[in-house]
Each structure stands twice: as structure tokens, then as C-alpha cells.
Amino acid sequence: MGCSVDKIFEDFLNKKSFFVNKDALNIKFTPETIPHREEEINMLARILAPALRLERPSNVFIFGKTGTGKTLTVDHVTNQLSRIAKEKNIPLKVVRINCKMHKVADTEYRLIAEIARDFGQEIPATGLPTNEVYKLFKNVIDSSKQEIILILDEIDSLIKRAGDEVLYNLTRINQELKNSKISIIGISNDVTFINNLDSRVKSSLSEEKMVFPPYDAVQLKDILMERAKIAFAPNTIQESVISKCAAYAAREHGDARKALNLLRIAGELAERLNKEKIDETDVDAAEEKDESDSTDDTVKKLPKQSQAVLYATLLILKSREPPILTGEMYDVYKSICIRTASKVLTQRRVSDLINELDMLGILNAKVVSKGRYGRTRELRLPLAEDVVVRIENMLKAELNL
């Protein structure tokens, strides 16, 4: 067996690859030009331009479905802004935070601590009162005159986990600063999330809104053509392959990530089969692989306790409209544990499991205030009806119900 594996690796190293720069098919790759986002780029640049005069720009909230170029556009504009500021010796700093990252922005404490560390202020992972963390944060950023652009990508995830008080505090902090100023760029796949914010928060934001429309098939083809020139060796891919990837992705709400992923997988599959060129059959195989590798696969690999939490949520949402509260889900979860002879976890531990399911995009968990009764979370399933039916049957089998 060892020899055959060695031969696979040797053959792989010796044969000519279709790829010359596979990174160009990664969504994190930043191209020199961004097709079909010129209008959005120019609008954002005009909003942020006052920062070069050390005037605080408006806060900006950018909405659009996954794969519509939101983060790419923001990175492109702010990278250019930072470059010009550096050339002209303007004290401007751009800070980027991905709010979906676990233990980075899942609580107000962690978010402020993470931003403070970006300015060189060491803060322990836990142990300080939140107001003390704010104090350290304000001191370090206000130690010199500067304009700060704070990018909060997936900002809706932050609000779901930490509540909207953190946004209110961040927007009001400018009133306490003497030397520096902060502007926020929030990026979200959820167009409706801002409607659920507290009225105080909305008022303090004074935001500008930008909505990124989905790409159509023609636009996606243009994007893929540009990336394919960078990613693939000459004469290794048929143009019809690019058209088909674009058509599949246009069907999925114009998701450029989907299109790029399909193109990459098609190339990898063709390479494994030792083909001379990537053709349309490779795209069909890539689409099938991409579908099977997504939600179903994720649910199947969940720990049994997470599966029980998801199944409890699903059972309640079958009987009535969302949202449901964590308390009522916990009661159903306990009954599932009893039926499956499983250990019943504490509500605190189940809350951690909900966080993990939320990060995976299988559950939506939004923090809501109940006044003097504290906070709870509203649960929803962000999945299509046919996917929910499939998952229900899968969970029944996995939990032996």
C-alpha cells in the first residue's frame, strides 16, 4: 500500500498542473479590478474620503447576500485609503474584525479587547470588568490624533451573540474621545437585521446604507473569466465550463463564491482524472460534490448533543411559526435526551451548542432583551423547506428515534 501511495504522490508531482495560481479562485483573493462593482466602489470611496482630512466619515452599513462582493469591495477601497494616508503621512488606521470568529467577537468584552490589541494594548482573555476594558481601549486609541475606520464583517453575528448594546457603546464613544475618531463599516448578509435594532442604537448610528444586488449569469461569467486567466494555465479550460459555472451560481442567488468554488472543484476533479482539459462534465460533478458536501454533511458530522438541540428546534418549528425561545427548545431537548438515553446538558452548555450551530449557519440565534427578566435568544432555521425535511429524516436516523 505504501508503494502505491508513493506512486500517487510522485505522479502528481511529475504531471503538469492545470493551475498556476489556485488562490485566484479563493473568495479571499483580492484582484486588481472588481468587475460590476464600480458604482459601489465609487460610492464607498466618496463616503470615506473625509477621513483623509481627519474628518469623521458617516457610519456605513452594507447589505447583500453571500457572494455579492461586499467584503471584497470594502477591502479594496480601505486598502487604497490606507495607502494614500500612508503616502501623505495622514494618521489613519483601518481595523478589520470578522464577527463570526469564535472567541473574537462573540461577546462585547472580547470584541473591544480584540480591537484594543490591534493598537498594542494587551488585555487578558477574561477577568476584567467590561467597563475597565472600555477604559483601556479608549486610553490607547486616544493617545494620539488619528482617524479610525472599524470594519465589522458579519456584524449581524455580533448582534445575535452580544446584543445591540455594543453598537450603541461604540457609536457613542466618539463623544468621550479628544484626539481620535471612530467610524464603523458594518457588513451583513441579513438585509433585515438593522430593522430589529433598538431605536437608541439606530439613532446613534446615523448610518449610510448600501445594498449590493446579486450578480446575474453574464456578470458572473465576466468575474470567472478574469479569475480563470490568473488561476489556470493556457488552453486547459473550455469557455463553456465558465459559462456553466456562472449559470449554476446565478441560480443560487448570484453567488460569486459558489461560482468560484465550482470552477476550482471542477479543475481539481479533472486533474485527478488525468484529463487534457477541464470540460462541462467536470462542472456537473463539481456541482454534485459541492451540494453533498454542504449542509447535509455538516449536520451528519455534528456531535449527538448538537443534533438533539437542532432536532428539538426543528420539531417546534414544524408546529408553529418562528421564532422560538431557547427555554421552550430546552424543554423539548430534555425529552429527546430521555428518549435516547442521553445525558441532559445544562442550559449553559446547550447555549454554547446553539452558538456553534449559529456559527455553522444551521441555526439563527438572535439575542433579545426581556427587560428585568434578562436576555434570551430567538431561534430560527435559515434553511429551505426541502433541506429541513432531509435534515429531519437524517436526525431521526442519527439519533435512533
Buried (B, 14 or more C-beta within 10 A) or exposed (E): EEEEEEEEEEEEEEEEEBBEBBEBBBBEBEEEEBBBBEEBBEBBBEBBBBBBEBEBBBBBBBBBBBBBBBBBBBBBBBEEBBEEBEEEEBEBBBBBBBBBBEEBBBBBBBBBBBBBEBBEBEBEEEEBEBEEBBEBBBEBBBEEEBBBBBBBBBBBBBBBBBBBBBBBBBBEBBEEBEEBBBBBBBBBBBBEBBEBBBEBBBEBBEBBEBEBEBBEBEBBBBBBBBBBEBBBEEEBBBEEBBBBBBBBBBEBBBBBBBBBBBBBBBBBBBBEEEBEEBBBBBBBBBBEBBEEEEBBEBBEEBEBBBBBBBBBBBBBBEEEEEBBBBEBBBEBBBEBBEEBEBEBBEEEEBBEBBBBBBBBBBBBBBBBEEEEEEEBBBBBBEBEEEBBEBBBEBBEEBBEE
